Amino acid sequence: MTSSLKSPAATPAALPPETLVITGWSAVSPHGLTGRAFAAGVRSGAKTSVQPDEAYGPLPSPEVCLVPGFDIKGLLGPVGTAKMDRLTALTLVASDGLLQDAEGNRVVETDGRTGVVLGISMGSLENVTNFLKQSYTNALPFHVDAGRIPFGSLNHAAGATAIRHGLTGPNTTVAGGRVSGLLALNYARRLMGQGRATKYLVGSAEEFSAAHAWIEHTAVLPGDPSPLLGEGCGLFVVEHAGTAQRPALAAVLAVETRVDIDDDPGTAVTACVRRALAKAGVTADEVWAAVPSAAPTAAGRAEHEALTALLPAEALTKVPSMELLGDTSAAAATFQIQAVLSVAEGEPAAAGRIALVTAVDRDGAVGCAVLRLLDPNLAPNSDPNGATA
Amino acid sequence: MSTAQSPAAPRSGTPDGRRRVVLTGLGAISSIGTGVEEYTEGLRAGRSGARPITRFDTEGFGQNIACEVPDFEPERWIHRVPLDDMGRAGQFAVAAARMAVDDAGLTEADLGERQAVISVGTTDGESHDIGVLVEQEIAAGDPGALDPVLSRRINAGRLSTVIARELRMPNVEPTTITTACAAGNYSIGYGLDAIRSGEVDIALCGGADAVCRKAFALFKRFGALTPDVVRPFDRNRQGILTGEGAGILVLESLESALSRGAHIYAEVLGYGLSCDAAHATAPNRDGIARGIRLALDDAGVERDEIDFISAHGTGTKANDKTESAAILDVYGDSPPRTVAVKSMLGHSMGAASALGAIACSLAIENQFIPPTINHVETDPDCPLDVVPNEAIDAEVRIVENNSSAFAGNNAILILGTYGERV
C-alpha cells in the first residue's frame, strides 16, 4: 500500500465525527443491476443505448438507455409485484443491492432510526397516465384499476423501501429532477445533523416509460435535441464518520443548491460551485475529478462551460461523460457521484482527493456536491468487497 | 394580541443550545378564505368550502363536489413569472409565498441574496396538467400531441423553484417534498431543521395542491369520497372531499425576527417523523403514536401542555378511528380537544397540514379553537371532544398539528406561543 504517501484526510479517522460519509452504494442502471456492473461499465466507457422493445409502442426516439434484464417479478418475486410500477421496482432492487449481499443476507445494520430519502422528478408517469387514461376511456370515470393506485403516490417507492426492509425512521421523498439526488443528500445530512436519524438510505430514481419519453420530447426547448433518455436508481448508505459501522468511501464536504432566476444557468452554476468549494474549504485547483450532469440542453452546455472555466482541465476528463447513460433525469446526480466512486476505486491515487459533481434542471434548480474520496482499506474492519454491492 | 408578547426569553436557544425558530409570516389560499384575515374568519365561523367542481368534467362520477378555491386571481400576487410557467398548484404556491413574505414585512431587498430554504410539499403537484395532456393524447390519437407549455411544467420540483424566481431569491435550496398528504408538515419540519442547523435564518415552507381528476377518481374508486359533506370523527362519516389551496409559512430564526422587530405569530417548537413500514395505504396506530411522541420529545413539551390537536382528521372510517386510537395511546383517557379543519377545507392534500399549521398559528394568535363542522354524533370509536360545529374562545399556548400519508408516513408538528414557554 502507498498509504504513507496519502493525505491524512484520506482516513476517516481524521474527519470530524459529524462529517457525513458514504459507506456503501448500489446502482440499478443501464450498465446493469448492480453497483459492480455500474462501476465496470463506467470505467470501460461502455455505451448503453438500445432499441427498445416494441411493447413500448411508438416512441419519439429510436434508442433509449434501459436497465438491461429488468424483470420485476423475476427480481422481486411474485408477491406484490403484479401491478408494481417500474420506479418502485428499480428502487427496491437497488435497496436490496445496498443492504444485502448476493445471497440475500443483510450486510448493513439498520435500526429504528434508519431513514430513507429518495429524489424523484414526478414519480411513475406511466402509472398516473394509465390511471387517467382508464378514467377517460372506461365506461365510468372511476372504473380504474384499484390495485395500481397505491403505486401512483409520489412517495410510494420510498415507503415501499421502508416496508421491504423494516425501516421506521424518517421517510421522505423530494422532487427536483436532475438535482433531486443532491437535494436528497442534503436532506439526509440535515436530519442526521439534528439527530433524527442514525443513518440514511439516500438516493434518487427515474423510470423510463413511453409517457415519460413523450412528455420529455414535447418539453424540449427550441434548439435542443430530443433527449436520449436513461433510467435507474442509485442509492447510498450515509453515516456520520464518528459512528460509521462500515468503511467510508467518501466524505460529503458540502452540498449547495441554488435557483437560476435569470435564465442564465452558467452564472448560477458558477456561483453554486464557488460556494460549495468555499464551504468545503478547498480550492478549485484541488478538484481531482468533476462530473457535470451532461444534460442534453442549453443549461447542460452552460454547466459544462462553467466547470471548464473554473476547474483544472484534467478534472473534467477523469470520469467518462454521463451521456453514456442517457439523460437519467432524477437518477442523474446520484449516478454522477457513483461514477466518481467507480473511477476512484480503480485508482489508488484518488484517495484523499477532491471530487465535485454538479446538476442543472429544467425547473431552474442547480446543485453542487463536493466530496473527499477516501481509501476504504485504511478503515478498521475494512471490507472493500462489501462496499460496492 | 397574545404575541405582542411577554418579553422575549433571555436565551436565544433552547436549553440544549438549539436555535429557536418562529413564524413571522403566513400566506393562506383556501376554499374558505384567502389571506390571513379571511382565513381566520372562515375558521372562526366554521365555514364550509364545499362547492361544485369547475376544474374538470365530472360527468359519470355521480357526484361533483370538492373544496375548490373560488375566484382565485393569480395576477394579484404573481408579477414576474409568466402565469403559464406554472400550473394551478404552482400558482397557489407562489401566491401564498408572496402573501407570506408580505405578511412578514420582508421586502425583496430583505430577501435578495440571502441564503434560504424554500420547501413546498405536495401530493399531486400539477397532476391536473397531466390529466389535460392525457386528454390531448386521446383526442388526437397521437402520443406526441402534447402542449409543450404543459409538458415543461409538470415536475413537482417547480413548485419551489418558481417561488424563488418570482421573489428573486437565487440563493436558496428548493426542496419540494412529495410525501403526499403529510408533505406540508414535512416541509415545515425541514425548514425548522435548516434554521436550527445555523445554516440559514429563513425558510419559506408549506404545501400546495390543486383539485384534479386524478385525486377525485382515486378516492371515488377507494370508496372514500363522501357524497355530501365531511364529518370527521362522526359516527356517520362517509369519507373525504378533495380540496385545494396553499399554505406557506415564513420560518425565521428568533435572532433574525427580533433584530428586525418582526411580528411573531408562534414558535415552531418541534416535529416528529415516523414511518410505519407496514402498509401502502392503511393508517397505522403505532406509527402515528410514535410520531406524536417524537414530536413532543423534540419540542420538549409535556403531554398535558397541549391545548388542542389539529388532527389529520380526514373523515374516512379508517383514518379517524386509527388516529383517535393513537391519540388515546399517547394521551390516555383525557386527551386534548381534537379538531379536524378538513371538515371545512376538505382534504387539500399536500397543502392540508400547511393550512392546518396556519390554522394552529392563528388559533394561538387569536386565542380560539376552530371547530369540527358537520358534526352530529361523535363515533364511540373516536371518544374525543372535537369542538363540534362552533369555534370556542380558549387559552391556546401549545398546539399539535397531525398529518399522515399513504406509504405509511406520519409528520407531527408542535407550535407554541412565543415567549411563554417555561
Contacts between the chains, C-beta under 8 A, distances in Angstrom:
chain1	res1	chain2	res2	distance
A	57	B	143	7.4
A	58	B	143	6.2
A	60	B	144	6.3
A	116	B	275	7.4
A	120	B	156	7.9
A	120	B	178	6.7
A	121	B	155	5.0
A	121	B	156	7.7
A	121	B	157	7.1
A	122	B	125	6.6
A	122	B	130	7.9
A	122	B	154	5.8
A	122	B	155	4.9
A	122	B	156	5.9
A	123	B	178	7.3
A	125	B	130	7.4
A	128	B	127	6.6
A	128	B	130	5.9
A	128	B	214	6.4
A	129	B	130	6.6
A	129	B	133	7.7
A	129	B	134	5.4
A	131	B	214	6.6
A	131	B	217	7.4
A	131	B	218	7.5
A	132	B	130	6.7
A	132	B	131	5.2
A	132	B	134	4.3
A	132	B	213	6.7
A	132	B	214	6.2
A	132	B	217	7.9
A	133	B	134	5.8
A	133	B	138	6.9
A	135	B	213	6.2
A	135	B	214	7.8
A	135	B	217	4.6
A	136	B	134	6.5
A	136	B	135	6.4
A	136	B	138	5.7
A	137	B	138	6.8
A	140	B	60	5.0
A	140	B	61	7.7
A	141	B	58	7.9
A	141	B	59	7.5
A	141	B	60	4.6
A	141	B	61	5.6
A	141	B	213	7.5
A	141	B	217	5.9
A	142	B	60	7.8
A	142	B	61	6.2
A	142	B	217	5.0
A	142	B	220	4.0
A	142	B	221	4.8
A	143	B	221	7.8
A	144	B	217	5.7
A	144	B	218	7.4
A	144	B	221	5.2
A	146	B	221	5.4
A	146	B	222	6.8
A	149	B	218	5.6
A	149	B	221	6.7
A	149	B	222	6.9
A	149	B	281	7.7
A	150	B	280	4.0
A	150	B	281	5.2
A	150	B	406	6.5
A	150	B	407	7.7
A	152	B	214	7.7
A	152	B	218	7.4
A	153	B	123	7.7
A	153	B	180	5.3
A	153	B	280	7.9
A	153	B	405	7.6
A	153	B	406	4.4
A	153	B	407	5.8
A	154	B	122	7.8
A	154	B	123	7.1
A	154	B	124	7.9
A	154	B	125	7.3
A	154	B	156	6.9
A	154	B	178	3.8
A	154	B	179	7.9
A	154	B	180	6.4
A	155	B	178	5.9
A	155	B	179	4.6
A	155	B	180	5.0
A	155	B	405	6.2
A	155	B	406	7.0
A	155	B	407	4.6
A	155	B	409	6.1
A	156	B	280	6.8
A	156	B	406	7.2
A	156	B	407	5.3
A	158	B	179	7.7
A	158	B	407	6.8
A	159	B	275	7.1
A	159	B	280	6.7
A	159	B	406	7.3
A	159	B	407	2.5
A	159	B	408	5.2
A	159	B	409	6.3
A	160	B	280	7.0
A	160	B	407	7.1
A	162	B	275	4.7
A	162	B	276	7.9
A	162	B	277	4.2
A	162	B	407	7.9
A	162	B	408	6.7
A	163	B	277	5.2
A	163	B	278	6.5
A	163	B	279	7.5
A	163	B	280	7.2
A	163	B	408	6.9
A	165	B	277	7.8
A	166	B	277	5.4
A	167	B	275	6.6
A	167	B	277	5.7
A	168	B	274	6.5
A	168	B	275	5.1
A	168	B	276	7.3
A	168	B	277	4.9
A	168	B	287	7.5
A	168	B	290	7.5
A	169	B	273	7.8
A	169	B	275	6.5
A	170	B	273	4.0
A	170	B	274	7.9
A	170	B	275	7.0
A	171	B	179	7.5
A	171	B	273	7.2
A	171	B	275	3.7
A	171	B	277	7.9
A	171	B	407	7.4
A	171	B	408	7.3
A	171	B	409	5.4
A	172	B	177	6.3
A	172	B	179	5.6
A	172	B	186	6.2
A	172	B	273	7.4
A	172	B	409	7.7
A	173	B	177	6.9
A	173	B	178	4.7
A	173	B	179	5.4
A	174	B	175	5.5
A	174	B	176	6.5
A	174	B	177	5.7
A	174	B	178	7.0
A	175	B	122	7.9
A	175	B	125	7.4
A	175	B	155	6.6
A	175	B	156	3.8
A	175	B	157	4.7
A	175	B	159	8.0
A	175	B	176	4.3
A	175	B	177	7.6
A	175	B	178	4.8
A	176	B	157	4.1
A	176	B	160	7.9
A	176	B	174	6.7
A	176	B	175	7.0
A	176	B	176	6.4
A	177	B	155	5.5
A	177	B	157	5.2
A	179	B	157	7.3
A	180	B	157	6.9
A	183	B	173	7.2
A	183	B	174	7.7
A	183	B	175	5.1
A	186	B	173	6.7
A	186	B	175	7.7
A	187	B	175	6.5
A	187	B	190	7.0
A	190	B	190	7.2
A	190	B	193	5.0
A	190	B	194	6.1
A	190	B	197	6.0
A	191	B	193	6.2
A	193	B	193	7.6
A	193	B	197	5.6
A	194	B	193	4.7
A	194	B	196	6.1
A	194	B	197	6.8
A	196	B	193	7.5
A	196	B	273	6.7
A	210	B	143	6.6
A	211	B	143	8.0
A	214	B	137	7.6
A	214	B	143	4.6
A	214	B	144	5.9
A	214	B	146	6.2
A	215	B	133	6.9
A	215	B	146	6.5
A	215	B	151	4.8
A	215	B	154	6.8
A	216	B	151	7.6
A	217	B	144	6.7
A	218	B	144	6.5
A	218	B	146	4.2
A	218	B	147	7.6
A	218	B	148	5.0
A	218	B	151	4.3
A	219	B	148	6.1
A	219	B	151	3.9
A	219	B	152	4.5
A	220	B	148	7.7
A	221	B	152	7.9
A	257	B	172	7.4
A	257	B	173	4.5
A	257	B	174	6.6
A	258	B	170	5.8
A	258	B	171	6.2
A	258	B	172	7.1
A	259	B	118	8.0
A	259	B	161	5.0
A	259	B	164	3.8
A	259	B	165	6.6
A	259	B	169	7.2
A	259	B	170	5.6
A	259	B	172	5.7
A	259	B	174	5.4
A	260	B	170	7.3
A	261	B	164	6.0
A	261	B	165	4.8
A	261	B	168	6.0
A	261	B	169	7.3
A	261	B	170	4.8
A	262	B	170	7.7
A	268	B	170	6.8
A	271	B	170	7.5
A	271	B	171	7.9
A	361	B	157	6.4
A	361	B	161	7.9
A	362	B	152	6.6
A	362	B	155	7.2
A	363	B	155	5.8
A	363	B	157	4.6
A	363	B	158	4.1
A	363	B	161	4.6
A	363	B	162	7.5
A	363	B	174	8.0
A	364	B	158	7.7
A	364	B	161	4.1
A	364	B	162	7.7
A	364	B	164	7.1
A	364	B	165	6.2
A	364	B	174	7.6
A	365	B	157	5.9
A	365	B	160	7.9
A	365	B	161	5.3
A	365	B	174	5.2
